[in-house]
Amino acid sequence: MAGGKKAKNMAKAAKGKAKETTGKAVGNESLEMKGKAEQVAAQAKQTGEKAKDTLRH
């Protein structure tokens, strides 16, 4: 089950990166910030999953 959550977090980070890049390309600062925020949230969740894995093993 943890593998699915990790994949979901990675997908969310990639989606955030795409938003950030698109925002930079078109000069939309709001979209760029939303993308960065999504990446940070995904990375935080990913860190939590890694911590859980460490404690399990």
N, C-alpha and C positions, 0 to 999 in steps of 0.2 A: 504494500500500500504506500509506503514511503517513496518508492520509485515513481509512482504516479504524481505525487505532490511535487517531487523535484522537477519532473518534466514540465508540469504546469507552471512552476515558478520560472523555469528557464524560458518558456514560451512567453510569459508575461514580461520578462526582462527584454526579450527580443522585440516584442511589440512596443515596449517603451522606447527602445533604441530607434525603432523605425519612426515613431512619432517625433522624437527629438530631431532626427535627421531631416525629416520632412519640414518640421518647424523652422529649422535653420535655413533650409533651401528656399523656402517661400517667405522668410522673414516674419513668421508668426511666432512671436515670443511666448504667447500663452501655450500654444501647442508644444513648443520646445520644453517649457517648464513641466507640463503634464507628462511628457515622455520621461523626463528625468525623475519625476516623482514616482512613476510606475516602476522604473528601474530600481530605485532605492527600496521601494516596498518589496519587490520581488527578491532583491538581494537579502533583505532582512529575514524574509520567510525562509529563504534558502539556508541562511546561517542557522536558523532555528532547527531546520530539518537535519543539518549536519551535526548539531549539538545532540539532538535526540539519538542519532545513529551512534555517536561516540559513547553515549551513556549506555546504550543497548549492548554494545560489543565490548 
